[in-house]
Amino acid sequence: EPLRLRHDGATKQLADCDQLATQLHATQQRLEDLRRSQEGADAKEQELVHAVATKREERLRLNAQKQQLEQRNQLLQLLVERARLSESRSRLQKEIEQLRSSAAQRSELEQKLATGPVIGRGELTRLRELQQAWRDTATRRHSMAAGVRVLRADQTVRINGEAITSSEQRQLSSVFELQVGDGVALEITPGGGEALGDLDAKTNASEAAFQACLAELGATSLENAEQIAEQRSGLEQQLLTLSGAPQQDPAAQEHEMQRIEQRLDDLSRQVSALASAQQDLEHEQPLPTALDGLEALQQGVSATLTHTAAAVAQAETELDQASSALESFKANTLDGASQLQVAEAERLDRQSRLDALIQTNGSREALQTQVEQLAQQRQQAEGELSGLQAERASLSSGDQEQELAGLQSQI
């Protein structure tokens, strides 16, 4: 039995030695891997720290650019609105001036129509009829006139005291005196006397009626009356045109003008608050004064602002990712250091146990030799035991256990 115990104990110690050696080798390999990993950790951490700093600087730069663009965009929006309101103010001012001019013109036209002669179609027709009647009677009277022509004379011939020369002809429609020399005087009545007098009266009456109508209408002649009527018609047409034009409410226009002026003042104050942004922008390029130029510039700045805002969001995402990677790496590095300490403790434990085992039993080769020797001795002893057991069995045919029990009873 002691040989078996010694052999089993030696075999177990050899197995423990091999197991400890294997575990120690694995622990040392793991320890080396962890050390190599830790050796590159500092460089990797510095690389990640640099990446985070770079991303943070990029984000700060883009944020500053975004803020600048936001101020410029706000400034240009204010300038565009101010330019639009300035145009609206100019247009509204013209409309107000036009309303005032139209009102003054309408008042002037109404005054002229109220104070000027009233001559219309009816008055012109009446005046033309009177003039025509006057002309008709005058024509009739003229057709009844007597014609006098001196063919030859050896004395002075006078008509109503005025000398008439040879070959001179005169047409007379009223009673006239014809003198031949100093001794002959003739009174001649054209048309037969009584009828000519009637025509003279009618002609004078027609003329008087015509002149009375002119005086009543405030005209000096038919042509003047026609001119006055034409002028009045033109004034009435102008007044009709002014009255038919779309009318704006002057009070509403004035109120809108006040609103625009107040908004322009507000815009001027807001633009003054962005004076630094305006100076920076003007330093890069002159600001346009026309509305279309301001609108084009504002649209360009707005588009750039949109792209910059997207770049800022992307920079924020990249910075978060870099920061997360750095924190994760730090956590992994700390865990690796902890694992390195655990592996070192395991290595020391296994090395200590292996050293104690070797110190007790010698080297593995010696322990292997001892196990082989004990195995040989055990094998030999077990062979001898088997032979003795077989020899003993051959000397007894009974059941040894039963005989032993009988002997115990006999005792």
C-alpha angles and dihedrals in degrees: 000000000000089000090055091048092048092049094046091046093049091046091051092048089050090049090047090050092051092045092049091047091051093046091046091052092049091046092049091049091050090046091053091049092050091047092051089048091050092047091062093040096084093052091045091048091050089049091052092045089052090049091051091049091049092049091047092051090048090051091049091049093049092045091053090048090048092051090049091050091047090054092046092047091049091048093050092047089054092047091049092050091047091050091049092049090047090055090046090050092051091048092046091047090054090049091050091048089048090050090050091046091048091049092049091046092048090050091049092049092048089049092050092048091047096048101032127086114283106229119157138157093288093050091048091049091050091046092049091049091052091047091048091050089050091049092047093053091043090051092049090048090048091050089057093051121121120239119219124189126169109226097179134336137175091201136052113277118205133184112205087342095309117116118238121202130220116287090014114129129199131188114213127183100179134059109288138176120239115200123192111193117318098303106049124067123168128188111211124192113197118218098014106297108259097052092048091053090054091050091050090052092047091046092050091046091049091048091047091050090049093048091046090053090049090051091047091051093043094242131127098209142357090263089051090049091050090050091049091048090049091049091048091049089051090050091049090049091050091049090048090050092050092046092048095050116101107271123218124207105253091204091053090047092052091047091051090049090053091049092051092048091051092048091048089054090051091049091050091054092048091048090050089054088058094049093125092053089048091051092050091049093047089049089061097042138348113265113243117240098204119088095235091052092050091048092051092049092047092050091051092050090047091053091049090049090053092052092046092050089053089049090051091052090049090049090051090052093048091047091051090049092049092047091048091049090050093049091046091049091050090051091048091047091051090049089049091052089050090049089049091055091048091048091049091051090049091049092051092048094050092043090050092049092046091048091050091048092050091045090054099042104021125238124342090253090054090046090048090051090048092051091049091049092047090047090052092047091047092049090049093046092047088051091052091046091052090051092050092047090051091047091049092049090054091055095056126048096184132082106274093205093052092047090049090052091049092050090052089053092049090050 
